[in-house]
Amino acid sequence: MTDTAPVKVVAPALMRAAVEPHLPDGVAVQWFDDAAQAIAMARDAEVAWLDQFSLSDRVEAIVAAEKLKWLSTIVAGLDALPLDVLTDRKVRLTNGSGLNSETVADYAVMGALTLAKGFPDVVRAQDRREWLEVAPGTLEMDGTKALIIGFGTIGRMIAARLRAFGVEVTGVRRTADPAAGVLGPDAWRPRLGDYDWIVVAAPATGETRAVLGVAEFAAMKPQARIINIARGDLIDQPALIRALTEKRIAGAFLDVTTPEPLPADDPLWAAPNCILTMHLAGRSQTTMFAKGAARFVDNLHRYMKGEPLLHETDPARGY
């Protein structure tokens, strides 16, 4: 950096103890305690880490930050951010890819096991103090086949965990790799009927919106089960409800929905063999902010030296 004036940075006071001792020279940090402070401080910021408050407050702060050159977030999915604003202003954007990958992958496999063994019925029986004589779910994981749509960091971690249960895994990503069992973006639909598990782990973009809809559900085997730990709008939700209600597929485990929170009167709540977990996969851990603080400090040193930033994304593409 050639400018002698300090670089103005705003960051959450919650992470001050983790960040402040490791700051590079040449920065002036303002620490916000609430959303109003974050929005006010962002107006003059060159660098901002605005996570901590509601999405609407974060969006307002980003829009207000007309001098912003780099936005850091611990969130992996970027679809809820004002990407058009960041693109127009040429703001650099780094995300939280990998910070909670392990816990999300764990959650996805928990979903598969929950569906395979009918575990919600077991919990409900316990609530009734009823001793079940017949297992409500008898599907064995070994020998089943899974298609993972979105074979990035999380997708590969899910694959490793499923393979440990004897599941044959096929991935889907932009670049095919037949030797590694990875299909390209146009090759998976004709093979949908081969799979017992369809796992959605792709980023939410215009290209992936409603990637599973009426035609895809019709192509699946009746024993197929859906797991979505990505974003709700990757699935045509009304089509999914119909497929479940008409027993054209066997079940769904959804950590994400459209919208969020899901209204209490939404028919998805009552869809048969559908388990909703309220976007808790990434939250089922305690280290994400600490890991995010370490990444922010690392990238801040890189920023001040003019070095490439880690986990930089393209706002125009949404990933």
N, C-alpha and C positions, 0 to 999 in steps of 0.2 A: 504494500500500500504506500503510495507516494504522498497522500494527503496528510499533513501534520496534525490536523484536527482529529481528535479521537473518534473512532467509529461508534455511533450510537446504537446500543443494543438494548432490547427489552426482553425480559425473561420472567418466568414465574418465581415469586418469592419462596414458594414451596421448595424449590430446588436450589436456593441460594447457597446453602451450606455445602452442597455437592459440587457446585460449579465455581463459586467465587475463588476458592484457593488455587484454582488451576487456570485462571483466565490469562490469555496472552497480553502482552503490552499493547497499548494503543487503543484500548476499548473503554468505553464508558457505559456501564450497565445500569439500567433502571429496572427495579424489581417490582412487579405488580402483585397486589394482594387480592384484587377483585376485578371483575370484568370492566367496570367503569375506568379504573386505572389503566388496564391493558389497552382499552380503546384510545384513551387520551394519550398515553405514552407512545403508542404505535405511530402516531401522526408524523413524528420526526425521526423514526427509527430507520436505520439502514439494514439492521439485522433483527429478526424477531423470532422468538419461540413463544407461541401464543396458546399452547395447549393448557388445559386445566378447567376451562369453563364450558358453557353450553356451545353447541355448534353455531347458533345464531350470533352469539357474542363474538366468537372467533371470526366469523365471516365479516361482521361489522368492523372489527379491528383491522382485518386485512384490507378491506375496502378503504378504510381511513388512512392506511399507511402508504401514502402517495410517494414517499421517498424510499420505500423498501427495495432492497437489492437481493436479499436472500431471506427466505422463509424456511424455518426448520419446524418439523412436526414429528411426533413419535407415532403418528397414525400411519399405517401402511396403505390403506385404501384412500384415494384422493378425490373420489367422486363428489363428496359433499363440500369440498372447498370451491371458492369462486375461481375456477381454473381459467375462465375467460379473462378475468381481471389480471391474474398473474401472467398470462400469456401476452396480453396487450402491453403490459408494463415491463415485460422481459425480466420478471423476477425469477431468480433461481430458487428451486424448490428441492429440499431433501426430505425424505420420509423415514418412517420407522420400520422399513422392511427388515424382517429378521428379529426384531426386538421381542416379539411374542410368538414367534413361529412354533416353538416347541409346544407351548400350551394350547395353541389353536389346533395343531396336529393331534395332540392328545385328545382334545375334545371331539375331533372328527371321528377318531377311532372309538371313543366312548359311545358316540352316536351309533356307529355300526353295531357294536356289541349290544347296546340297549335295544335296537330294533331286532337284532338276531334272537335275543333271548326274551323278548316281550317284557322287559324289566318294569315299565310303568305299571303293568298289571300286578306284578309282584309287590310293588310299593303300595298300590291301592288295597291289595289283599291284607297287607300288614296294617294299614289304617283301619280296616274293618275287623282286624284280629281274626282273620280267616286263614286256616291252614290249607294251602293248595296241595292237591294230590297229583295234579298234572301240570307240567311246565308250560307256561303260556307261550314260550318261544323255543323252538327246537332247531333253528337253523344253525348248522355248523360252519364256522368261518373257513376252515380248511377246505381247499378245493373250489372255493368261489372265485369269481372274477370281478375286478373293479376297474372302472374307467375314471381317471382323474382329469377333469377338464380344468386346465391351468396347472402346468407342471413346473412352477417356480419353486422358491425355497420351501413354502408350506406344502405344496403338492408333493415334492420329493420326500419331505419328512413324513407325510401321511403314508406314502408308498412304502417307506422303510418299515413303518409300524405295522401296516397291513400284511406285508410279506412275512413278518415274524409270526403271523397267525396262519400262514399257509395260503394267503390270498394271492392270486395271479394278477399283477397290476399292469395296466396300460396307461400311459400318460398322453396328454394332448397339449401341444404348445405350437408356437408359430413355425418353428423349424423341426421337421420330422427327423427321427433317428431310429430307423427300423431295428438296428442292432441292439438298441437299448429299450426297445418296446415303447417308443414314443411316436405317436401319430401327428401328422400336420393338421392344420385347422379345417381342412376340407375332407379328411379321411375318416373321421370318427362316426359321423351320422349313419352311414350304411351298416355299421357294425354294432349299433346300439343294442340290438337284440341278443348280443353275446354276453352281456354283463349282468351280474347280480347287484352290483353297487355302482351308482353314478355319483361321483363326488365332485361338487362344484367348488373350485378354489381359484378361479380366474379373477383378474381385476375387473372392476365395473367400468366399461367404456361403451361408446356407441356401438362397437362391434359385438360386444358380449351381452347387450341388453336382450332379455327374453331368449337366451341361447337354448333354453329348454322350454318348449311350448307344446301345442297340440300335436304337431307331427312327431316330435321327439317322444312324447309319452306314448303315442300309438305304436311307435317302433320298438318300445321296450318289452321285455318279457314280463308276464304277470307277476313274477317273483322279484322283480327289480325294486330296489329301495334307493331313495334319493338322500344325499347328505349335502347340505349347503352351509358352508362356513365362510362364504365370500360376501355377497351382497344380495339383498332380496330381489332386486329387479333383474337379476340374471335368470330368474325363473318367471314364466307367465303364471302368476299366482292363481287366477281363476281356472286356468287349464289344469293346474296341479290339483286343485280342490276337486274338479270333476273327475280326474283320473283316479284319485283316492276314493271318492264316493262311489264310482262305478267299478271299483276293484280292478282297474286296468293295470295298476302297479300295487306293490305290497305295502309300501310305507314311505315315510319321509321324516328326516331329522333336520330341523331348520333352526340354525342359530340366528338367522337373519330373515327379515320379512319386509314387505312393503305395505304401508309405511312403518316407521318405528317411532314411538311405541305403536304396537298394533292395537287399534280400537277394540274395546271390549265386545262390541257387537259384530266384529269381523267374522265371517264364516270359517276362516282358516282355523280358529280356535277349536272348532267342533269337527274338523275334518277327520275321518277315521284313520287310525294308525299313523297319526301325525304328531310328532313331538316338537314343541317349541321351547327354545331355551334363551330367548330374550337378549340375544347378542352378548352373551356372557363368556364366550370362548376366550377372547383376548383379555378379559378382565379376571380370569380365574388364575391369577398369579400376583406376586407382590414386588416384582423387580423391574417392571417395565420403565418406570420413571427414572430409577437409578441407572439403568442401561441407557436410557435416552439422554440423561445428563452427561454420561461419559462420551456418548457419540457427539452431542452438541459441543462439548469442550474440544474434542478432537477436530471436528469440522471448523470450529471457530479459529483454532490455530492454523488450519489449512487455509481458511479464508484470508486471514491476515497476511499469510505468506504468498498468496496468489496461487496456491496449489489446488489440484482437483479436489472437489468435495466428495465424500463417501455417500453412496446411496442417493445421488442426485437423479431426479426424475425429469420428465418432460411434461409440463403442464398441458401443452397442446394435445398430447396423446392420452394423458390421464394415468400414466404409469412410468 
